[in-house]
Amino acid sequence: MGLFERYLSVWVALCIVAGVGFGLVIPGAFETLADLTVANVNIPIAIFIWVMIYPMMAQVDFSSIKDVGKKPKGLALTLVVNWLIKPFTMALLGWLFFRLIFADIVDPETATQYIAGMILLGVAPCTAMVFVWSQLTKGDANYTLVQVSINDVIMIFAFAPLAGWLLGISNITVPWDTLILSVLLYVLLPLMAGIITRKLLSKKQLNNFFRLTKPISISGLLGIVLLLFGFQAHTILANPLAILLIAIPLLIQTYGIFFIALYGAKLLKLPHNIAAPACMIGTSNFFELSVAVAISVFGLHSGAALATVVGVLVEVPVMLSLVWLMNKNRESWG
C-alpha cells in the first residue's frame, strides 16, 4: 500500500482545511475557477475528475465479465444493494429528514436542494475508489474488477433514468440533457479511454501505467476536495449547521447500507475476500459523478452541490472505519 492510500484520511482532511482557508483568503481566485464552465460543466472540476477516474477505469477489464457466473452470489448482493435498495433508502431518508424532522429548521426550497444532492449520491454506486477499499480489505482483486465492470455497464443506462425518476417524484425539475451529458462525460468516455489504454499497452506496460498513475489518481481526488471546499468555504462557515443536518442522514445511510450488505454476505456465506469488496462497493458512492451533476444541474453554490460535498466529507472517514471493521472480523468470519 502506497503513501497516499495509507494516509488517505489525513490528506483529505488537510485538503478540506486548505480548501476552506484558501476560499476565504483568496475568494477571487476561486470565483474565477468557478466561472470556467462549458455547457454547465465546470472545467477545473471536470479535469480533476478525469485525472482521478481515467487511471482507475483503465483497471476495469471487461473480459472478466465472462467469469461472472463463477461466483454469482457476491455479484447479486452488490447489484441488489446498489440498484434496488440504496437509491430508494437515500431518497427516503432525504425526504424523512428534510420534509419532516428538519422541516422547522430548513426552508422548503433549500430542503428540496439537499434532497436532490442526496438522491444524486444514492444513485451513483462507487466505481473508482472501490479499488482502494478492496485493496485495503484484501479483497479478491479480479472479482472486484467483475463487480465494477458490471456496475459501470448498468450505470451507463440506469443512472440518468433512475436519477430523473427519483428527482421527479421529489418535485424537482429534471434536466435530462444535463444528466445524459454527465453520464457520457464522466462514465462512458473514461471507460472508453480505459478500454483503449488496455488495448494499446502490453501487460507489463499496463502494470507500470497503474503504478505510475496511482498517486496521480489520488491527487485528482485531493484536487477535487480542495476545489469543492474552496468553492463552498463561505457557505460552510456561514451555516455550519447545514453541514451537520446533511451529515446526519448521510451517516445513517452509509452505515445502514453497509450492515444490510454485511447481513446479506453472511446470509449468502460469502468468503471474506468476496464479501469485503461487495459490502464496500454497495456502501460507497461515485461522489465525483454526483458532485459534477449537482454543479451542472443546480449550480456551484446550490444546496444540492453542498449536499454532495458533505457526502465527500462523510464518506472517506466512514469508509475507512468500515475497512477497519472488515479487517478486524477477517479471522472470525468463518
BELJO-V420476 format. One record per pair of residues at least 24 apart in sequence whose C-alpha atoms are under 8 Angstrom apart, sorted by the first residue. I is the first residue (numbers start at 1). J is the second residue. D is the distance in whole Angstrom. If there is no record, write none. Layout:
I_J_D, I_J_D
//
This chain:
1_136_8, 4_215_7, 4_218_7, 5_132_7, 9_316_7, 9_317_6, 9_320_8, 11_222_7, 12_222_6, 12_225_7, 12_316_8, 15_222_6, 15_223_8, 15_225_6, 15_226_5, 16_225_6, 16_226_6, 16_229_6, 18_226_7, 18_230_8, 19_225_7, 19_226_4, 19_227_6, 19_228_7, 19_229_5, 19_230_4, 19_231_8, 19_233_7, 20_226_8, 20_229_5, 20_230_5, 20_232_7, 20_233_5, 20_234_8, 21_230_7, 21_233_7, 22_230_6, 23_229_7, 23_230_4, 23_231_6, 23_232_8, 23_233_5, 23_234_7, 24_230_8, 24_233_6, 24_234_7, 27_230_8, 30_227_8, 30_230_7, 30_231_6, 31_231_7, 34_231_7, 34_300_7, 40_295_8, 40_296_5, 40_297_7, 41_292_7, 41_295_7, 41_296_5, 42_292_8, 42_295_8, 42_296_7, 45_224_6, 45_227_7, 45_292_7, 46_292_7, 48_220_5, 48_221_7, 48_223_6, 48_224_6, 49_186_8, 49_220_6, 49_221_7, 49_224_7, 49_288_6, 50_186_7, 50_190_7, 50_220_8, 51_216_7, 51_217_6, 51_220_5, 52_128_8, 52_216_7, 52_217_4, 52_218_6, 52_219_7, 52_220_5, 52_221_6, 53_128_6, 53_190_7, 53_217_7, 54_190_5, 54_191_7, 54_193_7, 54_194_6, 54_217_8, 55_194_7, 55_210_7, 55_213_6, 55_214_7, 55_217_6, 56_128_6, 56_131_8, 56_194_8, 56_217_7, 57_127_8, 57_128_7, 57_190_6, 57_191_6, 57_193_8, 57_194_5, 57_195_8, 58_191_7, 58_193_7, 58_194_4, 58_195_6, 58_197_6, 58_198_6, 59_145_7, 59_194_7, 59_210_8, 60_145_6, 60_146_8, 60_148_7, 60_149_6, 60_191_8, 60_194_7, 60_195_8, 61_145_6, 61_146_8, 61_149_7, 61_195_8, 62_146_7, 62_149_6, 64_142_8, 64_145_7, 64_146_6, 65_146_6, 65_149_7, 65_150_7, 67_146_8, 68_146_7, 73_268_7, 73_270_7, 74_265_7, 74_270_7, 74_274_6, 74_275_7, 74_278_6, 75_147_6, 75_278_7, 77_261_7, 77_264_7, 77_265_7, 77_278_7, 78_147_7, 78_261_8, 78_278_5, 78_279_7, 78_281_7, 78_282_6, 79_151_7, 79_282_8, 81_257_8, 81_261_7, 81_282_6, 82_123_8, 82_125_6, 82_281_8, 82_282_5, 82_283_8, 83_123_7, 86_122_6, 86_123_7, 86_257_7, 86_282_8, 87_119_7, 87_122_4, 87_123_5, 88_122_8, 89_253_7, 90_118_6, 90_119_6, 90_122_6, 90_250_8, 90_253_6, 91_115_7, 91_118_7, 91_119_5, 91_122_7, 91_166_7, 93_249_6, 93_253_8, 94_118_7, 94_119_8, 94_249_7, 97_249_7, 102_245_8, 110_303_6, 111_303_8, 112_170_8, 112_172_7, 113_302_7, 113_303_5, 113_304_5, 114_246_7, 114_303_5, 114_304_5, 114_306_8, 114_307_6, 115_170_8, 115_304_7, 116_167_6, 116_170_8, 116_172_7, 116_304_6, 117_290_8, 117_294_6, 117_303_7, 117_304_4, 117_305_6, 117_306_8, 117_307_5, 117_308_5, 118_250_8, 118_304_8, 118_307_6, 118_308_7, 119_163_7, 119_166_7, 119_167_7, 120_163_6, 120_290_5, 120_293_8, 120_294_7, 120_308_8, 121_285_6, 121_286_7, 121_287_6, 121_290_5, 121_308_7, 121_311_7, 122_285_7, 123_159_6, 123_162_7, 123_163_6, 124_155_8, 124_159_7, 124_285_6, 124_286_5, 124_287_7, 124_289_7, 124_290_7, 125_151_8, 125_281_7, 125_282_7, 125_283_8, 125_284_7, 125_285_5, 125_286_5, 126_281_6, 126_282_8, 126_284_5, 126_285_4, 126_286_4, 126_287_8, 127_151_7, 127_152_7, 127_281_8, 127_285_8, 127_286_6, 128_286_7, 129_286_8, 130_277_7, 130_280_7, 130_281_6, 130_284_7, 133_277_7, 133_280_7, 133_319_8, 133_320_8, 133_323_7, 134_276_7, 134_277_5, 134_280_7, 136_323_7, 137_273_8, 137_276_6, 137_277_7, 137_323_6, 137_324_8, 137_326_7, 137_327_6, 138_273_6, 139_272_7, 139_273_4, 139_274_6, 139_275_8, 139_276_6, 139_277_6, 140_273_5, 140_274_6, 140_277_8, 143_274_7, 144_274_8, 144_277_6, 144_278_8, 147_278_8, 152_187_7, 155_187_8, 156_183_6, 156_184_8, 156_187_7, 156_188_7, 159_183_7, 175_297_7, 178_293_7, 178_296_7, 178_297_6, 179_293_7, 179_297_8, 182_289_7, 182_292_7, 182_293_6, 186_289_6, 225_312_8, 228_309_7, 229_309_7, 231_300_7, 231_301_7, 232_301_7, 232_306_7, 235_301_8, 243_307_8, 243_310_7, 246_307_6, 246_310_7, 247_310_7, 247_311_7, 247_314_7, 250_311_7, 250_314_7, 251_314_7, 251_318_8, 254_283_6, 254_284_7, 254_315_8, 254_318_8, 255_283_8, 257_282_7, 257_283_6, 258_282_7, 258_283_5, 271_333_8, 271_334_8, 272_330_7, 272_333_7, 276_326_7, 280_319_8, 284_315_7, 284_319_7, 285_315_8, 287_311_7, 287_312_7
//
